[in-house]
Amino acid sequence: MATAHPPEHPHIVVHAPALDGSRRVTAGDETLGVASHVDDVAELLRLADLYATDVEESALVEWQGGGPDDWPGLHEHHGHHEG
């Protein structure tokens, strides 16, 4: 009985951005959540006990419809709060 191996990581996919720029994150056929920043992806994986040290470079994570820097529609919400 070879049970010493760690469990297989499910295939993690960051899906193409939705209309609001958010991106669904799935592991196998399970939805982990919706991310609006690359840090959110890392947090969703951490909460699911899927430790990817660098989600931007990890072979575990497949980025569909854009890379870790593609969050369309979300960038213009920052920096417009000056009086």
N, CA, C and O atoms as a printed pandas DataFrame, in Angstrom:
     atom_number atom_name residue_name chain_id  residue_number  x_coord  y_coord  z_coord
0              1         N          MET        A               1    0.846   -1.205    0.000
1              2        CA          MET        A               1    0.000    0.000    0.000
2              3         C          MET        A               1    0.874    1.245    0.000
3              4         O          MET        A               1    1.526    1.557    0.997
4              5         N          ALA        A               2    0.884    1.939   -1.099
5              6        CA          ALA        A               2    1.722    3.131   -1.221
6              7         C          ALA        A               2    0.861    4.369   -0.950
7              8         O          ALA        A               2    0.387    5.018   -1.882
8              9         N          THR        A               3    0.668    4.684    0.306
9             10        CA          THR        A               3   -0.151    5.852    0.657
10            11         C          THR        A               3    0.713    6.998    1.163
11            12         O          THR        A               3    0.195    7.962    1.726
12            13         N          ALA        A               4    2.014    6.904    0.970
13            14        CA          ALA        A               4    2.914    7.942    1.470
14            15         C          ALA        A               4    2.893    9.183    0.584
15            16         O          ALA        A               4    3.300   10.263    1.012
16            17         N          HIS        A               5    2.420    9.026   -0.651
17            18        CA          HIS        A               5    2.416   10.174   -1.552
18            19         C          HIS        A               5    1.375   11.186   -1.127
19            20         O          HIS        A               5    0.288   10.802   -0.694
20            21         N          PRO        A               6    1.681   12.484   -1.241
21            22        CA          PRO        A               6    0.654   13.491   -0.962
22            23         C          PRO        A               6   -0.453   13.381   -1.994
23            24         O          PRO        A               6   -0.218   12.930   -3.114
24            25         N          PRO        A               7   -1.657   13.791   -1.625
25            26        CA          PRO        A               7   -2.758   13.709   -2.591
26            27         C          PRO        A               7   -2.474   14.566   -3.810
27            28         O          PRO        A               7   -1.815   15.602   -3.719
28            29         N          GLU        A               8   -2.970   14.127   -4.933
29            30        CA          GLU        A               8   -2.782   14.884   -6.170
30            31         C          GLU        A               8   -3.443   16.250   -6.050
31            32         O          GLU        A               8   -4.559   16.364   -5.543
32            33         N          HIS        A               9   -2.767   17.261   -6.508
33            34        CA          HIS        A               9   -3.402   18.567   -6.586
34            35         C          HIS        A               9   -4.432   18.535   -7.705
35            36         O          HIS        A               9   -4.137   18.047   -8.796
36            37         N          PRO        A              10   -5.626   19.040   -7.460
37            38        CA          PRO        A              10   -6.576   19.157   -8.565
38            39         C          PRO        A              10   -6.073   20.191   -9.560
39            40         O          PRO        A              10   -5.219   21.019   -9.242
40            41         N          HIS        A              11   -6.609   20.130  -10.751
41            42        CA          HIS        A              11   -6.237   21.107  -11.772
42            43         C          HIS        A              11   -6.892   22.437  -11.427
43            44         O          HIS        A              11   -8.118   22.543  -11.397
44            45         N          ILE        A              12   -6.077   23.442  -11.170
45            46        CA          ILE        A              12   -6.579   24.754  -10.770
46            47         C          ILE        A              12   -6.650   25.644  -11.995
47            48         O          ILE        A              12   -5.675   25.776  -12.734
48            49         N          VAL        A              13   -7.809   26.256  -12.209
49            50        CA          VAL        A              13   -7.999   27.122  -13.364
50            51         C          VAL        A              13   -8.498   28.485  -12.891
51            52         O          VAL        A              13   -9.455   28.573  -12.120
52            53         N          VAL        A              14   -7.841   29.542  -13.359
53            54        CA          VAL        A              14   -8.362   30.895  -13.199
54            55         C          VAL        A              14   -9.008   31.239  -14.542
55            56         O          VAL        A              14   -8.327   31.381  -15.557
56            57         N          HIS        A              15  -10.328   31.368  -14.524
57            58        CA          HIS        A              15  -11.077   31.504  -15.762
58            59         C          HIS        A              15  -10.965   32.916  -16.328
59            60         O          HIS        A              15  -10.512   33.841  -15.654
60            61         N          ALA        A              16  -11.382   33.054  -17.565
61            62        CA          ALA        A              16  -11.331   34.351  -18.225
62            63         C          ALA        A              16  -12.160   35.364  -17.440
63            64         O          ALA        A              16  -13.140   34.996  -16.793
64            65         N          PRO        A              17  -11.774   36.634  -17.496
65            66        CA          PRO        A              17  -12.482   37.655  -16.719
66            67         C          PRO        A              17  -13.950   37.769  -17.116
67            68         O          PRO        A              17  -14.302   37.684  -18.293
68            69         N          ALA        A              18  -14.797   37.965  -16.109
69            70        CA          ALA        A              18  -16.199   38.270  -16.355
70            71         C          ALA        A              18  -16.323   39.732  -16.772
71            72         O          ALA        A              18  -15.324   40.446  -16.862
72            73         N          LEU        A              19  -17.542   40.169  -17.024
73            74        CA          LEU        A              19  -17.760   41.542  -17.470
74            75         C          LEU        A              19  -17.253   42.561  -16.464
75            76         O          LEU        A              19  -16.811   43.644  -16.847
76            77         N          ASP        A              20  -17.313   42.226  -15.184
77            78        CA          ASP        A              20  -16.849   43.182  -14.164
78            79         C          ASP        A              20  -15.363   43.015  -13.866
79            80         O          ASP        A              20  -14.825   43.699  -12.995
80            81         N          GLY        A              21  -14.693   42.104  -14.586
81            82        CA          GLY        A              21  -13.275   41.919  -14.384
82            83         C          GLY        A              21  -12.921   40.848  -13.374
83            84         O          GLY        A              21  -11.755   40.473  -13.255
84            85         N          SER        A              22  -13.906   40.349  -12.644
85            86        CA          SER        A              22  -13.617   39.298  -11.678
86            87         C          SER        A              22  -13.418   37.972  -12.407
87            88         O          SER        A              22  -13.908   37.783  -13.520
88            89         N          ARG        A              23  -12.700   37.071  -11.772
89            90        CA          ARG        A              23  -12.360   35.802  -12.408
90            91         C          ARG        A              23  -12.656   34.651  -11.472
91            92         O          ARG        A              23  -12.234   34.649  -10.316
92            93         N          ARG        A              24  -13.388   33.670  -11.981
93            94        CA          ARG        A              24  -13.738   32.499  -11.190
94            95         C          ARG        A              24  -12.516   31.595  -11.085
95            96         O          ARG        A              24  -11.754   31.441  -12.039
96            97         N          VAL        A              25  -12.346   31.003   -9.906
97            98        CA          VAL        A              25  -11.238   30.096   -9.663
98            99         C          VAL        A              25  -11.809   28.729   -9.334
99           100         O          VAL        A              25  -12.610   28.588   -8.409
100          101         N          THR        A              26  -11.395   27.719  -10.097
101          102        CA          THR        A              26  -11.883   26.372   -9.853
102          103         C          THR        A              26  -10.710   25.424   -9.631
103          104         O          THR        A              26   -9.604   25.642  -10.125
104          105         N          ALA        A              27  -10.983   24.372   -8.875
105          106        CA          ALA        A              27  -10.019   23.289   -8.667
106          107         C          ALA        A              27  -10.744   21.999   -9.028
107          108         O          ALA        A              27  -11.647   21.563   -8.314
108          109         N          GLY        A              28  -10.342   21.395  -10.138
109          110        CA          GLY        A              28  -11.102   20.263  -10.632
110          111         C          GLY        A              28  -12.483   20.754  -11.029
111          112         O          GLY        A              28  -12.606   21.716  -11.787
112          113         N          ASP        A              29  -13.529   20.098  -10.520
113          114        CA          ASP        A              29  -14.883   20.555  -10.833
114          115         C          ASP        A              29  -15.504   21.334   -9.684
115          116         O          ASP        A              29  -16.719   21.529   -9.647
116          117         N          GLU        A              30  -14.679   21.777   -8.752
117          118        CA          GLU        A              30  -15.150   22.544   -7.597
118          119         C          GLU        A              30  -14.775   24.010   -7.763
119          120         O          GLU        A              30  -13.632   24.332   -8.087
120          121         N          THR        A              31  -15.747   24.900   -7.540
121          122        CA          THR        A              31  -15.464   26.333   -7.586
122          123         C          THR        A              31  -14.949   26.784   -6.225
123          124         O          THR        A              31  -15.618   26.606   -5.207
124          125         N          LEU        A              32  -13.757   27.370   -6.216
125          126        CA          LEU        A              32  -13.163   27.841   -4.971
126          127         C          LEU        A              32  -13.673   29.228   -4.605
127          128         O          LEU        A              32  -13.769   29.572   -3.427
128          129         N          GLY        A              33  -13.998   30.022   -5.622
129          130        CA          GLY        A              33  -14.457   31.371   -5.349
130          131         C          GLY        A              33  -14.202   32.266   -6.539
131          132         O          GLY        A              33  -13.849   31.807   -7.625
132          133         N          VAL        A              34  -14.389   33.556   -6.313
133          134        CA          VAL        A              34  -14.197   34.548   -7.366
134          135         C          VAL        A              34  -13.109   35.506   -6.899
135          136         O          VAL        A              34  -13.149   36.019   -5.781
136          137         N          ALA        A              35  -12.152   35.734   -7.766
137          138        CA          ALA        A              35  -11.029   36.601   -7.436
138          139         C          ALA        A              35  -11.127   37.891   -8.223
139          140         O          ALA        A              35  -11.615   37.904   -9.353
140          141         N          SER        A              36  -10.658   38.983   -7.620
141          142        CA          SER        A              36  -10.584   40.248   -8.342
142          143         C          SER        A              36   -9.155   40.781   -8.357
143          144         O          SER        A              36   -8.912   41.911   -8.779
144          145         N          HIS        A              37   -8.206   39.956   -7.891
145          146        CA          HIS        A              37   -6.793   40.328   -7.868
146          147         C          HIS        A              37   -6.001   39.037   -7.735
147          148         O          HIS        A              37   -6.514   38.038   -7.230
148          149         N          VAL        A              38   -4.757   39.056   -8.185
149          150        CA          VAL        A              38   -3.934   37.856   -8.080
150          151         C          VAL        A              38   -3.776   37.417   -6.628
151          152         O          VAL        A              38   -3.646   36.224   -6.355
152          153         N          ASP        A              39   -3.786   38.373   -5.689
153          154        CA          ASP        A              39   -3.704   38.011   -4.275
154          155         C          ASP        A              39   -4.932   37.223   -3.832
155          156         O          ASP        A              39   -4.838   36.361   -2.958
156          157         N          ASP        A              40   -6.091   37.520   -4.438
157          158        CA          ASP        A              40   -7.296   36.767   -4.108
158          159         C          ASP        A              40   -7.155   35.311   -4.524
159          160         O          ASP        A              40   -7.622   34.408   -3.829
160          161         N          VAL        A              41   -6.505   35.089   -5.665
161          162        CA          VAL        A              41   -6.290   33.716   -6.131
162          163         C          VAL        A              41   -5.461   32.957   -5.103
163          164         O          VAL        A              41   -5.799   31.834   -4.730
164          165         N          ALA        A              42   -4.376   33.573   -4.646
165          166        CA          ALA        A              42   -3.518   32.932   -3.656
166          167         C          ALA        A              42   -4.298   32.636   -2.374
167          168         O          ALA        A              42   -4.122   31.575   -1.775
168          169         N          GLU        A              43   -5.152   33.560   -1.952
169          170        CA          GLU        A              43   -5.934   33.377   -0.735
170          171         C          GLU        A              43   -6.956   32.261   -0.900
171          172         O          GLU        A              43   -7.149   31.468    0.021
172          173         N          LEU        A              44   -7.613   32.184   -2.054
173          174        CA          LEU        A              44   -8.569   31.109   -2.295
174          175         C          LEU        A              44   -7.879   29.749   -2.248
175          176         O          LEU        A              44   -8.423   28.790   -1.701
176          177         N          LEU        A              45   -6.696   29.670   -2.815
177          178        CA          LEU        A              45   -5.959   28.407   -2.784
178          179         C          LEU        A              45   -5.542   28.056   -1.364
179          180         O          LEU        A              45   -5.585   26.893   -0.962
180          181         N          ARG        A              46   -5.138   29.075   -0.607
181          182        CA          ARG        A              46   -4.728   28.829    0.779
182          183         C          ARG        A              46   -5.907   28.313    1.590
183          184         O          ARG        A              46   -5.765   27.373    2.373
184          185         N          LEU        A              47   -7.072   28.930    1.402
185          186        CA          LEU        A              47   -8.260   28.511    2.140
186          187         C          LEU        A              47   -8.674   27.090    1.782
187          188         O          LEU        A              47   -9.271   26.383    2.594
188          189         N          ALA        A              48   -8.348   26.677    0.551
189          190        CA          ALA        A              48   -8.694   25.323    0.103
190          191         C          ALA        A              48   -7.568   24.324    0.411
191          192         O          ALA        A              48   -7.600   23.183   -0.049
192          193         N          ASP        A              49   -6.572   24.768    1.193
193          194        CA          ASP        A              49   -5.421   23.922    1.516
194          195         C          ASP        A              49   -4.658   23.494    0.277
195          196         O          ASP        A              49   -4.071   22.412    0.243
196          197         N          LEU        A              50   -4.667   24.348   -0.746
197          198        CA          LEU        A              50   -3.902   24.092   -1.962
198          199         C          LEU        A              50   -2.777   25.103   -1.998
199          200         O          LEU        A              50   -2.947   26.214   -2.499
200          201         N          TYR        A              51   -1.637   24.723   -1.469
201          202        CA          TYR        A              51   -0.565   25.684   -1.309
202          203         C          TYR        A              51    0.254   25.787   -2.586
203          204         O          TYR        A              51    1.096   24.936   -2.872
204          205         N          ALA        A              52   -0.002   26.823   -3.333
205          206        CA          ALA        A              52    0.824   27.142   -4.491
206          207         C          ALA        A              52    1.698   28.322   -4.073
207          208         O          ALA        A              52    1.190   29.400   -3.766
208          209         N          THR        A              53    2.998   28.115   -4.065
209          210        CA          THR        A              53    3.882   29.141   -3.514
210          211         C          THR        A              53    3.828   30.435   -4.316
211          212         O          THR        A              53    3.903   31.523   -3.745
212          213         N          ASP        A              54    3.700   30.325   -5.622
213          214        CA          ASP        A              54    3.630   31.522   -6.464
214          215         C          ASP        A              54    2.592   31.269   -7.543
215          216         O          ASP        A              54    2.887   30.652   -8.566
216          217         N          VAL        A              55    1.369   31.750   -7.309
217          218        CA          VAL        A              55    0.278   31.422   -8.218
218          219         C          VAL        A              55    0.521   31.961   -9.623
219          220         O          VAL        A              55   -0.032   31.439  -10.592
220          221         N          GLU        A              56    1.347   33.004   -9.741
221          222        CA          GLU        A              56    1.611   33.566  -11.066
222          223         C          GLU        A              56    2.506   32.656  -11.897
223          224         O          GLU        A              56    2.428   32.656  -13.126
224          225         N          GLU        A              57    3.349   31.887  -11.237
225          226        CA          GLU        A              57    4.323   31.053  -11.949
226          227         C          GLU        A              57    4.045   29.566  -11.779
227          228         O          GLU        A              57    4.647   28.746  -12.473
228          229         N          SER        A              58    3.142   29.199  -10.867
229          230        CA          SER        A              58    2.943   27.797  -10.522
230          231         C          SER        A              58    2.441   26.985  -11.704
231          232         O          SER        A              58    1.583   27.435  -12.464
232          233         N          ALA        A              59    2.988   25.779  -11.851
233          234        CA          ALA        A              59    2.508   24.860  -12.883
234          235         C          ALA        A              59    1.135   24.307  -12.519
235          236         O          ALA        A              59    0.462   23.712  -13.361
236          237         N          LEU        A              60    0.716   24.499  -11.266
237          238        CA          LEU        A              60   -0.584   24.001  -10.826
238          239         C          LEU        A              60   -1.728   24.865  -11.333
239          240         O          LEU        A              60   -2.867   24.408  -11.422
240          241         N          VAL        A              61   -1.420   26.120  -11.667
241          242        CA          VAL        A              61   -2.471   27.081  -11.982
242          243         C          VAL        A              61   -2.479   27.366  -13.481
243          244         O          VAL        A              61   -1.457   27.728  -14.063
244          245         N          GLU        A              62   -3.646   27.198  -14.095
245          246        CA          GLU        A              62   -3.809   27.526  -15.510
246          247         C          GLU        A              62   -4.600   28.816  -15.609
247          248         O          GLU        A              62   -5.703   28.925  -15.072
248          249         N          TRP        A              63   -4.026   29.798  -16.302
249          250        CA          TRP        A              63   -4.684   31.101  -16.482
250          251         C          TRP        A              63   -5.358   31.107  -17.845
251          252         O          TRP        A              63   -4.683   31.038  -18.873
252          253         N          GLN        A              64   -6.677   31.188  -17.860
253          254        CA          GLN        A              64   -7.419   31.200  -19.114
254          255         C          GLN        A              64   -7.913   32.612  -19.411
255          256         O          GLN        A              64   -8.364   33.324  -18.513
256          257         N          GLY        A              65   -7.825   33.008  -20.676
257          258        CA          GLY        A              65   -8.364   34.293  -21.091
258          259         C          GLY        A              65   -7.591   35.488  -20.571
259          260         O          GLY        A              65   -8.123   36.597  -20.520
260          261         N          GLY        A              66   -6.347   35.277  -20.186
261          262        CA          GLY        A              66   -5.528   36.366  -19.682
262          263         C          GLY        A              66   -4.659   35.888  -18.545
263          264         O          GLY        A              66   -4.998   34.931  -17.848
264          265         N          GLY        A              67   -3.548   36.550  -18.360
265          266        CA          GLY        A              67   -2.607   36.145  -17.327
266          267         C          GLY        A              67   -2.896   36.769  -15.976
267          268         O          GLY        A              67   -3.949   37.376  -15.777
268          269         N          PRO        A              68   -1.957   36.620  -15.042
269          270        CA          PRO        A              68   -2.142   37.130  -13.681
270          271         C          PRO        A              68   -2.319   38.638  -13.596
271          272         O          PRO        A              68   -2.767   39.149  -12.570
272          273         N          ASP        A              69   -1.976   39.358  -14.661
273          274        CA          ASP        A              69   -2.103   40.813  -14.634
274          275         C          ASP        A              69   -3.377   41.304  -15.312
275          276         O          ASP        A              69   -3.611   42.510  -15.394
276          277         N          ASP        A              70   -4.197   40.384  -15.796
277          278        CA          ASP        A              70   -5.386   40.780  -16.551
278          279         C          ASP        A              70   -6.629   40.761  -15.665
279          280         O          ASP        A              70   -7.225   39.709  -15.430
280          281         N          TRP        A              71   -7.002   41.921  -15.187
281          282        CA          TRP        A              71   -8.215   42.092  -14.383
282          283         C          TRP        A              71   -8.957   43.292  -14.959
283          284         O          TRP        A              71   -9.029   44.333  -14.306
284          285         N          PRO        A              72   -9.511   43.175  -16.164
285          286        CA          PRO        A              72  -10.104   44.330  -16.836
286          287         C          PRO        A              72  -11.293   44.875  -16.065
287          288         O          PRO        A              72  -12.080   44.127  -15.485
288          289         N          GLY        A              73  -11.401   46.190  -16.072
289          290        CA          GLY        A              73  -12.543   46.814  -15.421
290          291         C          GLY        A              73  -12.353   47.056  -13.950
291          292         O          GLY        A              73  -13.177   47.725  -13.327
292          293         N          LEU        A              74  -11.270   46.522  -13.362
293          294        CA          LEU        A              74  -11.078   46.670  -11.926
294          295         C          LEU        A              74  -10.031   47.715  -11.589
295          296         O          LEU        A              74   -9.972   48.186  -10.453
296          297         N          HIS        A              75   -9.198   48.088  -12.565
297          298        CA          HIS        A              75   -8.102   48.998  -12.238
298          299         C          HIS        A              75   -8.574   50.434  -12.059
299          300         O          HIS        A              75   -8.005   51.176  -11.259
300          301         N          GLU        A              76   -9.609   50.834  -12.794
301          302        CA          GLU        A              76   -9.997   52.238  -12.709
302          303         C          GLU        A              76  -10.719   52.577  -11.416
303          304         O          GLU        A              76  -11.084   53.732  -11.198
304          305         N          HIS        A              77  -10.931   51.587  -10.554
305          306        CA          HIS        A              77  -11.541   51.877   -9.255
306          307         C          HIS        A              77  -10.509   52.373   -8.248
307          308         O          HIS        A              77  -10.863   52.804   -7.150
308          309         N          HIS        A              78   -9.251   52.313   -8.619
309          310        CA          HIS        A              78   -8.201   52.710   -7.691
310          311         C          HIS        A              78   -7.656   54.085   -8.068
311          312         O          HIS        A              78   -7.467   54.388   -9.246
312          313         N          GLY        A              79   -7.411   54.900   -7.068
313          314        CA          GLY        A              79   -6.724   56.151   -7.311
314          315         C          GLY        A              79   -7.636   57.312   -7.689
315          316         O          GLY        A              79   -7.146   58.378   -8.062
316          317         N          HIS        A              80   -8.955   57.129   -7.600
317          318        CA          HIS        A              80   -9.859   58.221   -7.935
318          319         C          HIS        A              80  -10.537   58.785   -6.692
319          320         O          HIS        A              80  -11.646   59.313   -6.761
320          321         N          HIS        A              81   -9.865   58.668   -5.571
321          322        CA          HIS        A              81  -10.491   59.091   -4.312
322          323         C          HIS        A              81   -9.880   60.385   -3.779
323          324         O          HIS        A              81  -10.102   60.754   -2.626
324          325         N          GLU        A              82   -9.115   61.068   -4.619
325          326        CA          GLU        A              82   -8.560   62.331   -4.135
326          327         C          GLU        A              82   -9.683   63.376   -4.041
327          328         O          GLU        A              82  -10.573   63.411   -4.891
328          329         N          GLY        A              83   -9.638   64.215   -3.019
329          330        CA          GLY        A              83  -10.672   65.209   -2.780
330          331         C          GLY        A              83  -10.763   66.137   -3.941
331          332         O          GLY        A              83  -11.584   67.055   -3.934
